[in-house]
Amino acid sequence: MSQSFDEISAQLRRRHRKSARLKWISMGALGLAGLFLVLFFADMLSKGLPAFQQAQIQVEVDYNEDAQRMGRAALDPDVSRLVSRTFERLIPGQMRDNPELLGTTETRWVLADSQVDQYLKGKRHKLSESQQATVDALVEQGRAELKFNSTFFTTGDSKMPEASGILSAAVGTVLTMLVTLAIAFPIGVMTAVYLEEFAPDNRLTQIIEININNLAAIPSILFGLLGLAIFINFFGVPRSSPLVGGMTLALMTLPVIIIATRTALRSVPDSIRHAAFGVGCSQWQVVRDHVLPLAMPGIMTGSIIGLAQAMGETAPLIIVGMVAFIPDVSASFSEAATVLPAQVFTWAGEPDKAFVEKTAGGILVLLAILIFLNATAVILRKKFERRW
């Protein structure tokens, strides 16, 4: 039974309305996701940017005999309670290392206490009225102000928020990523080359491929449990070290690199292989001299994205103990260390409100690194990508 023109027109109008509704729903979802992203970055910036400034006070340090035992004795009593204890603790050691300081005085800028820092930033603080008056007087005299917080980038963790920094976590992150790259990249690439270019298509390789795809989707904390059971409990790798952290993250990154490498190898046309075979190349020569160089941009892109994903992981590193209090920079792969995500996690659990901006500042640094790595991957893909 044929339909009339009016019935067909009505059906078309309904289809167009449904298409329009779907379009607006999709645009609304995209706008909502964009709004959440803007709110997230705005919140992180509002909380994290103050971490890059730190209150400092200009004080007169009197290296007297009492200061050899108690650093606070070298400072004016009205100002000493406003100065960070980290500076006071350094004075006796400085006098022991430099005996000529005894009997001298010097004027210098030093870190202020975290409560002074919060007061100057207009946040909640615990300063008394007399201390507030003292700080206001110092500000009027030009002896107290907010300066760039170089301490945040040049020191390790500390129980005092004004002295906390990300240096030890940054070095630990670099060491951990070096171990991850040294293990995951060659093994992942070689595994992908074998599966894609040499392995026969049988039940064993099919099972291996299924397991690789499944490993790429399981929760990261399970890799932490695997690292704890195998690397620490069985092989005795030092706990909390970049070595065990890198090996654990390498397990998690391997499936990502394998899948990305196989995709890059598949993108190379078979005509390249046939041409190489036609001039007498062996299969290994075809792969080494022709296929791999052409697939390398895609392999590098996938590897960078995999490493960026590993750098942002916290759960597996918590399991292997990389949330330790690390005030000093790790000098080797076997010493205790922490990483940026774990450092942020540690600061987030501190009761002192001054650690809130440290947490947000650490997140901003981590986000900047991740965005840089992902942007590098995109640039490499665009620059070296070939369309066949």
TASUL-V205547 format. One record per residue. RES is the residue in three letters. PHI is phi in whole degrees, 0 to 359 (* if undefined). PSI is psi in radians with two decimals (999 if undefined). Layout:
# TASUL-V205547
RES,PHI,PSI
RES,PHI,PSI
This chain:
# TASUL-V205547
MET,*,2.10
SER,284,2.58
GLN,269,2.63
SER,281,2.91
PHE,298,-0.68
ASP,294,-0.68
GLU,294,-0.73
ILE,295,-0.70
SER,296,-0.69
ALA,296,-0.72
GLN,297,-0.73
LEU,297,-0.70
ARG,296,-0.70
ARG,296,-0.72
ARG,297,-0.73
HIS,296,-0.68
ARG,295,-0.73
LYS,296,-0.73
SER,297,-0.71
ALA,294,-0.72
ARG,298,-0.77
LEU,298,-0.70
LYS,297,-0.80
TRP,291,-0.64
ILE,296,-0.74
SER,296,-0.75
MET,295,-0.65
GLY,295,-0.71
ALA,296,-0.73
LEU,296,-0.74
GLY,296,-0.68
LEU,294,-0.74
ALA,297,-0.72
GLY,297,-0.66
LEU,296,-0.78
PHE,298,-0.68
LEU,294,-0.73
VAL,296,-0.76
LEU,296,-0.68
PHE,297,-0.87
PHE,295,-0.66
ALA,297,-0.73
ASP,294,-0.76
MET,295,-0.70
LEU,293,-0.74
SER,295,-0.60
LYS,270,-0.51
GLY,269,-0.58
LEU,300,-0.65
PRO,300,-0.36
ALA,293,-0.36
PHE,272,0.10
GLN,235,2.54
GLN,219,2.39
ALA,290,2.35
GLN,230,2.63
ILE,234,2.39
GLN,272,2.10
VAL,233,2.80
GLU,257,2.06
VAL,263,2.07
ASP,256,1.85
TYR,279,1.38
ASN,262,-3.13
GLU,294,-0.66
ASP,295,-0.53
ALA,292,-0.30
GLN,293,-0.44
ARG,258,-0.64
MET,222,2.01
GLY,298,-0.51
ARG,298,-0.46
ALA,294,-0.26
ALA,276,-0.09
LEU,244,2.76
ASP,300,2.26
PRO,305,-0.58
ASP,289,-0.42
VAL,257,-0.40
SER,299,-0.61
ARG,285,-0.16
LEU,262,-0.12
VAL,264,2.53
SER,298,2.44
ARG,294,-0.38
THR,298,-0.62
PHE,287,-0.75
GLU,300,-0.65
ARG,290,-0.36
LEU,280,-0.40
ILE,297,-0.87
PRO,302,-0.70
GLY,295,-0.68
GLN,297,-0.67
MET,288,-0.56
ARG,290,-0.68
ASP,284,-0.46
ASN,230,1.44
PRO,301,-0.41
GLU,292,-0.20
LEU,289,-0.39
LEU,301,2.21
GLY,89,0.03
THR,253,2.88
THR,227,2.66
GLU,210,2.64
THR,254,2.25
ARG,208,2.77
TRP,271,2.29
VAL,228,2.86
LEU,295,2.37
ALA,272,2.82
ASP,297,2.69
SER,299,-0.54
GLN,290,-0.62
VAL,295,-0.73
ASP,300,-0.79
GLN,295,-0.63
TYR,295,-0.78
LEU,291,-0.41
LYS,270,0.06
GLY,74,0.45
LYS,252,3.05
ARG,297,2.46
HIS,211,3.08
LYS,238,0.41
LEU,285,2.47
SER,283,2.97
GLU,297,-0.68
SER,293,-0.66
GLN,292,-0.66
GLN,298,-0.72
ALA,296,-0.69
THR,296,-0.74
VAL,296,-0.74
ASP,299,-0.70
ALA,294,-0.71
LEU,296,-0.65
VAL,295,-0.76
GLU,297,-0.59
GLN,279,-0.07
GLY,76,0.37
ARG,253,0.07
ALA,215,2.21
GLU,198,2.93
LEU,270,2.21
LYS,236,2.93
PHE,301,2.32
ASN,273,1.38
SER,292,-0.42
THR,300,-0.57
PHE,298,-0.48
PHE,254,-0.15
THR,243,0.01
THR,232,2.90
GLY,268,-2.82
ASP,289,2.72
SER,207,2.66
LYS,285,-0.23
MET,257,2.09
PRO,300,-0.56
GLU,291,-0.33
ALA,254,0.08
SER,280,2.49
GLY,214,3.11
ILE,249,0.13
LEU,299,-0.87
SER,297,-0.66
ALA,292,-0.65
ALA,293,-0.76
VAL,295,-0.73
GLY,299,-0.65
THR,295,-0.76
VAL,298,-0.80
LEU,297,-0.73
THR,295,-0.73
MET,292,-0.55
LEU,295,-0.74
VAL,296,-0.76
THR,300,-0.81
LEU,295,-0.73
ALA,295,-0.49
ILE,266,-0.87
ALA,287,-0.68
PHE,294,-0.98
PRO,295,-0.73
ILE,294,-0.75
GLY,296,-0.77
VAL,293,-0.78
MET,295,-0.67
THR,297,-0.77
ALA,295,-0.70
VAL,297,-0.75
TYR,296,-0.83
LEU,295,-0.61
GLU,272,-0.57
GLU,249,-0.46
PHE,240,-0.59
ALA,292,2.41
PRO,288,2.67
ASP,275,1.53
ASN,229,-3.05
ARG,296,-0.64
LEU,297,-0.86
THR,293,-0.57
GLN,295,-0.71
ILE,296,-0.72
ILE,298,-0.77
GLU,297,-0.72
ILE,297,-0.74
ASN,292,-0.63
ILE,297,-0.79
ASN,296,-0.65
ASN,290,-0.67
LEU,296,-0.53
ALA,289,-0.20
ALA,245,-0.10
ILE,280,2.74
PRO,300,2.49
SER,293,-0.44
ILE,295,-0.46
LEU,293,-0.58
PHE,293,-0.59
GLY,296,-0.73
LEU,296,-0.66
LEU,295,-0.75
GLY,297,-0.69
LEU,297,-0.77
ALA,289,-0.73
ILE,270,-1.00
PHE,287,-0.70
ILE,271,-0.97
ASN,286,-0.61
PHE,267,-0.91
PHE,270,-0.25
GLY,75,0.47
VAL,295,2.41
PRO,305,2.28
ARG,291,2.59
SER,69,0.17
SER,266,2.70
PRO,301,-0.45
LEU,295,-0.89
VAL,289,-0.61
GLY,294,-0.74
GLY,293,-0.67
MET,294,-0.68
THR,294,-0.78
LEU,292,-0.49
ALA,296,-0.68
LEU,300,-0.70
MET,287,-0.53
THR,275,-0.43
LEU,308,-0.89
PRO,301,-0.64
VAL,296,-0.80
ILE,293,-0.69
ILE,298,-0.83
ILE,295,-0.75
ALA,295,-0.68
THR,292,-0.73
ARG,297,-0.69
THR,297,-0.72
ALA,294,-0.68
LEU,293,-0.66
ARG,293,-0.44
SER,287,-0.27
VAL,282,2.17
PRO,298,2.56
ASP,296,-0.41
SER,299,-0.55
ILE,297,-0.80
ARG,296,-0.81
HIS,298,-0.69
ALA,296,-0.71
ALA,292,-0.72
PHE,298,-0.60
GLY,294,-0.44
VAL,261,0.22
GLY,95,0.23
CYS,286,2.53
SER,284,2.98
GLN,296,-0.67
TRP,294,-0.68
GLN,294,-0.64
VAL,299,-0.81
VAL,291,-0.81
ARG,291,-0.78
ASP,265,-0.30
HIS,235,-0.88
VAL,285,-0.88
LEU,299,-0.80
PRO,301,-0.66
LEU,286,-0.50
ALA,271,-0.17
MET,300,-0.70
PRO,303,-0.75
GLY,293,-0.64
ILE,295,-0.77
MET,296,-0.72
THR,299,-0.85
GLY,297,-0.65
SER,292,-0.72
ILE,296,-0.76
ILE,296,-0.69
GLY,296,-0.73
LEU,293,-0.67
ALA,297,-0.69
GLN,296,-0.74
ALA,295,-0.65
MET,297,-0.53
GLY,273,0.03
GLU,278,2.48
THR,239,-0.74
ALA,305,-0.90
PRO,295,-0.52
LEU,284,-0.51
ILE,297,-0.71
ILE,297,-0.65
VAL,269,0.16
GLY,89,0.29
MET,271,0.71
VAL,239,0.40
ALA,289,2.77
PHE,282,1.91
ILE,240,1.63
PRO,280,-0.39
ASP,250,2.74
VAL,286,2.34
SER,289,2.37
ALA,260,-0.19
SER,212,3.00
PHE,285,-0.25
SER,258,-0.09
GLU,276,2.74
ALA,297,2.41
ALA,209,2.97
THR,226,3.00
VAL,233,2.92
LEU,302,-0.84
PRO,299,-0.69
ALA,292,-0.62
GLN,296,-0.74
VAL,298,-0.74
PHE,300,-0.73
THR,295,-0.81
TRP,297,-0.62
ALA,296,-0.41
GLY,268,0.00
GLU,283,2.43
PRO,286,-0.43
ASP,292,2.22
LYS,297,-0.41
ALA,294,-0.32
PHE,282,-0.19
VAL,298,-0.81
GLU,289,-0.51
LYS,295,-0.73
THR,299,-0.85
ALA,295,-0.66
GLY,296,-0.72
GLY,297,-0.66
ILE,296,-0.72
LEU,298,-0.73
VAL,296,-0.77
LEU,296,-0.72
LEU,297,-0.71
ALA,298,-0.73
ILE,294,-0.77
LEU,295,-0.72
ILE,296,-0.70
PHE,297,-0.77
LEU,295,-0.77
ASN,292,-0.64
ALA,295,-0.67
THR,299,-0.73
ALA,297,-0.73
VAL,294,-0.74
ILE,296,-0.77
LEU,298,-0.72
ARG,295,-0.76
LYS,292,-0.63
LYS,284,-0.71
PHE,254,-0.02
GLU,294,2.40
ARG,241,2.38
ARG,255,2.20
TRP,260,999
